Amino acid sequence: MLGGNRIKKISNLESLDCLDILDLHDNQITKIENISHLSELRVLNLAKNGLNQVENLSGLDSLVELNLRNNQINYVRDVDTLPNLQRLYLSFNSISCFEDIICLAESTSLTDVTLDGNPIAQEPWYKQTILGHMLQLRQLDMKRITEEERRTASLLVRREEEKKRESHKQALLKEKRRLAIYNAAQQWEKQQNRVAHITGSKQDLKNCDDTSDKTCSINGSAAYAFPEENRSLDTVLNSALQGLSVIDSHFVELEGDTLYLYGAGALESLERSWSLQSSGTVSTLFFTFIDFDEIVQVLPKVKMKFPNASHLKFKETNLTMFQQFNALAQVRRLDQLTVDPQGNPVVNFSLWKYYVLFRLCHFNLQKINGTEVTANDLVMAEKLFGILAYVASSELPQFRLFSLLGESRKKQFNQFLEGKGKKSGVTAEESNDGKRIGGERADRAVLNYTTKDLQTEKSEEIKEKNKFCHAYILDLVKEASDISLKNETLQKLWPQMFIELVRDAVIEVHNENSYMKLCLQRIINQK
């Protein structure tokens, strides 16, 4: 018994290997040390000292009771290494959260624990959490634990674990989403011949949501925005995050009625089978980090897969010229169009909205970039670009028009062409109907858009055709030249050939008997 002696350090116990009880309460000890050799010690009393951590308990294999009341302890460790510890008294310390005493949950021998007088004991979840993680306890804070309390605590802990696992799962998905979108942004920057500036693998990125106004600078230009992430996940989540793929450079997300597509690889999702319920809910498609020429190729699939889609949004899609809007005529329906200035230089042209209204007039667009379309806008669009439709439909050869419009539209388009000069007896409504082909005005239907890849293919095809035609013409010219040369040679040789033929005939006929015998012999030989 060495209590109340103002002892500041545990020492000079080397020779007491068989010590059974060590009472050092009410001293000035600030650290547990120099006792790991006391393998026979059963009771250790360090109450009312200046301890702030519990450590260095390894080796006390016989310890049954540990009294640490009335210290300043805020962290406990090594308790799970004591195989026979049954009673642990931690009352009136500074323990504030369960993670500070998590090692208690690893102990299989503890039956009696006190934590009253600590900040943790004031928490509403305190008792259920302790009991849920230490099912072998018989007493908590000197109160006996009933089976009902034990079952209730166990159930609550299981629910908390399920919630935590779900939270971890969501965090994993969120991190995977962030990485995939970030990779898509990097790949997009490389495609645009811009070098992405990366500040570090652990840098908080910014949100990819279109509602965010914050942007990160990439090579001096406004790039993409990512949300600040909370990176303080526990060890389980961190270990799982290490297994996340950093190769994926596309991401597909259906949130509410909006289908978000990030990166060119996301377009492959349109190939899969969509349930009627999922595809029916999609009314908005948001394309990001995808070249518009690649989007054009899937627009017919959008028309088939998502019959209720009426709003298209484009961000970082390389929209650079008016002609590209011609491709949007392929969709089934379009009530709203949103083209973000970021990555779409065409928005810098002041007349782009009017061209959209002109070319896609059959859709009766309601909003462009969130702004209501007015009657004045429609009038101005027609005034600015109406002549373009007339020129396109008038100057293009009729056979070319038919090839563009399709066989089923020939009759309707012929009616439209005839209607240009015949307006008598036809109402304005009938005239307008006659000008529409499958819902699209015929004079605008000729305004198409050909992607760069298709242009390249056509250019190569034209080159091959030109090469073939050139070779064919050369062959014809060479053949004609040979024929002409042979004809000239024949004209020069013919007089002499004719004389020789006549001479031979005269010689043969001169001796009539010989000639007749010769002819007879020829007849016999032929038989």
Steps between C-alpha positions, in 0.01 A plus 500: 500500500671817376205735472527869582881523481543757221673240282565643152637192322456124522846353555717262706262204462744275314545254786130462581414242235240327719316817603125431534353845572644842414320801649633837382184709531504870585852572372640718218571231240453617138601186311457125538844341465748247637236240597494265199706241694237460774336195347350391835333834575122465549394846619636837384367822656605826335199710596541873568820557304587715197468241226366610160555175310478131580788309345796267567280228653644211303637220714247530782350164416352438847341842547133469603418851621621838375391817680561823311233727650550875535776562245504708181494198268375571145633192321522130592712233333652154574200392709420231242843343567405411860352148480360488858382857556143499636451833672601836349415824681530814286255728680558877504749538216493689167384229260268663243441245221482126452800500267717604798421169674446278195750246635249411772279344234784263410528364853319170563553488878357833622181464704490824701575848360434847638505812284272731699633849546645510145361720218412181309255397772288806419438393143154351422657206315749423779345197664375333183837544328700359793269204545478436127876470466562324832236230519686313777456786755303424815519844658535851359560788739433265792153412368407149397412455132176319418451269202243739358750785506758277339264395217386858442858628488605221265213581264580872500867435435416275205283775357778752548745266330262460207462877476876540515554241229242671283668832567833349402346356186361839404835661573670243277256566218546873544876467487481273197273754332745779581796306363318395182387855426845637577656247262243593235596866547870419463441295187287778354774755566752277324269464202470877482879529503503665839729389783320441827668641808479250788589630843509160668320171534351600837385845395130564557335521160193703421148391421394403154142617558385758250360715780845572642655836418848405620751400234856374508755645262667265253781651301361846561153425365178425682476125525266285700357534850515234771356505852708506814514149640515388861804271499488401870367144450594218737760235426250261346387760249854615429613144427203456268577824319846369418331238284301750294576500129679809374467383139129573450463825310124508465201502728125456459254614762121510501388753758129573505393567143852598382748261341857627547761378252866582566770398251465337160485152651173592668326487161537122507234492772246587231569159345380307804144395566304757698185415688188683390473660841858632500498622142156652543611717791785664307401843375844667504831381359814679616813441288837601648856442374369338179574629150181605325589292192487190720167610647354538151554130434279399796218750449286241315541269801398781732186536293419130538618440859356807670164592347432766765834680469429866429801685640858471376791656688854532369815592694856456372376341177690706242202671338676745269271579206135549411489199267537264795153596625358349179568155648255559786212468253542121538351487850135428565422805710680809625339752734815638660861537390787596729848567362752591767761756389767281658657296222245615237638802307186525285326675790731797446316575173211736566271342239530136603164493680322639196657235278381229740147639490515518119638151440301323773179695455298177473572426867341822628780553751383651828833591660858549389758519779221550750350801318144487369465514121274785391306566181743780419787251517328278244437795268860614528629147434293475182607846394870422546519149356183447295682575175747223584226237480377636167850496349572151632181351361514692169864462405542134593417260212167325543653150487733605782205626703327166464810314612516717812133491586428136428260318271198548725533878484518542122128552449471750784804691385373512143180652634708755686699592187180533294351713774773761459340632184139406567341667797158570364226291656729381782456622855795607717448203729499255208810667358686464830396136526626439151837642592547254788647158445455257785461800734815667358481776242626377165699813421691454826538123473767547235720675757688204640819454696775257409742404774873534450548124490229462238648787302836325512342174386318676218817683404690172486217345298504791258876472466467130420229570244707777341800271488297224335344740249838648418649154439195396294522810280871444450431143389232621256730767360783248460271251328365767265852614423604145415198459271576830328865401452403164353254672263766742379742211439234306312427801277868521407540128428167434328592605138794261489298225670223543244742470205648181646156349552398571141828363368465178697144454376603552135785251532274237647230541229753516209538123481135397505558125529749531781273747680197265475705208631620711788147605590377141477779385726404767755140380494609141555725599788215689668286186494 
